[in-house]
Amino acid sequence: MNKRANFATRLGAILAAAGSAVGLGNIWRFPCETGANGGAAFILVYIFCIAFITVPVLIAELAAGRESRTNVYDAFRTLPKKTILGRHGRIVWTFVGAMCVLAGFLVFSYYSVVAGWTLQYTIEAGIDSFAGKTSAQFAADFNTFISDPVRPALPMIAFIVTTTVIVTLGVQRGIELASKIMMPLLLVLLGVLACCSLTLPGASAGLEFLFKPDFSKITPQVAISAMGQAFFTLSVGMGCLMTYASYFSDKVNIVKDAFSVAFIDSCVAILAGVIIFPAAMSVGVSPDTGPTLVFITLPNVFQQAFGATPWLCYGVTVLFYLLLVMAALTSTISMLEITTAFVSEKFGLSRRKSAVMLGTVTCVAGFACSMSFGNWSDVTLFGMGFFDLFDYFVAKLVMPIGGIFMCLLMRSLGKEKVVSMLTNNGTLRLRRFAEAFYFLVSWGIPVLIMLIFLSELRG
Ligand code: TRP
């Protein structure tokens, strides 16, 4: 059997995992959720969810992935030891593995649609076609664009092809290299843009919205949204980082890396807020405009906020969309890797063949998602078009359910095994932490996820 691929360096492994986590979820979804759920209060609940729910699930995923050294599907089939799920345990685990692979395919399909929009906007900003547009024009142009059958499909396909090429290059020369180039660039861009935003007059109102909590705004709805966001932004619950961790070396300190990834990811989300809210509030735009915030409100906000200095306005706009493109790309790579690892290992195909095949099928599924904003808007299932349906299935069902099963997986391995996995066979001094972790994942976290999940289904 071939030797399985590995990340070459520890930094490469962290940057790849952080690249998966940092994405449209941070720069597009997070500001819009924060805006819709009352600002700082939402951020507090979100940080709680990250620290006490999704970071432990992330640790479980990384530990399971490294232990299994295989794709998600086979990991769920081979890892569980104690029969905590009763007589039909095997079938249940197989089902969970299959669900993760399916979700990996679906998330790549609909995410690519939005990623395509960001590419289109980068190009438009690059040829300076935003200058002088009014806010009504931004809205009208965006709606015409996304409902067109062909125009959004082109950047989407370009995006899928780029992702596929990087994945075919393999773990070290593709994923690791791309992350090592794009992640530092992305952090620098974020810093520069945040500084630009902070210099605007009236920026402090935006900061207040972000950092001064109004506790009366915390409702069950806010908790549900915060948990959903915490899962999505760390890419946990469907074996994405489990797949990456299967390429980790035995020496990686999983606990430390999980905290690093969560820290980088949260900083990026908050910095995105620092870019967006001060700019929006400095021109009197309310922050709760919803999902179109980044595509309709923001280009207009940049025009008004930086309009006095045309080169700055041009620069900020182009760099902002470029930032979105890079963030999205490091995430789509991780999505395609879930299914590529599965197909190539399960069916014995080469990485190249598997990735190209999956990329092609994704173009078709992505096209269906894109069309659900236009001609196919009335093709619905459970009252949702393809885009919303895929998003619902992945973010609202698979991720929390997958999260619960990641915890159950730890429980089925037993305390001693889990402690040995986290401490790298006793070489790291993390025994206390590992024991506390085992206790949390085998009781508290699944119950907490279940509670929030059920209230979501009811609501
Ligand atoms: N976490 C990424 C973001 O914030 C998205 C992402 C990457 C993802 N891989 C995933 C989401 C797997 C769900 C599942 O944009």
Boltz pocket constraint, residues with backbone or C-beta under 6 A from the ligand:
constraints:
  - pocket:
      binder: B
      contacts: [[A, 19], [A, 20], [A, 21], [A, 22], [A, 23], [A, 24], [A, 25], [A, 26], [A, 107], [A, 231], [A, 232], [A, 233], [A, 234], [A, 235], [A, 236], [A, 238], [A, 240], [A, 327], [A, 331], [A, 332], [A, 334], [A, 335]]
      max_distance: 6.0
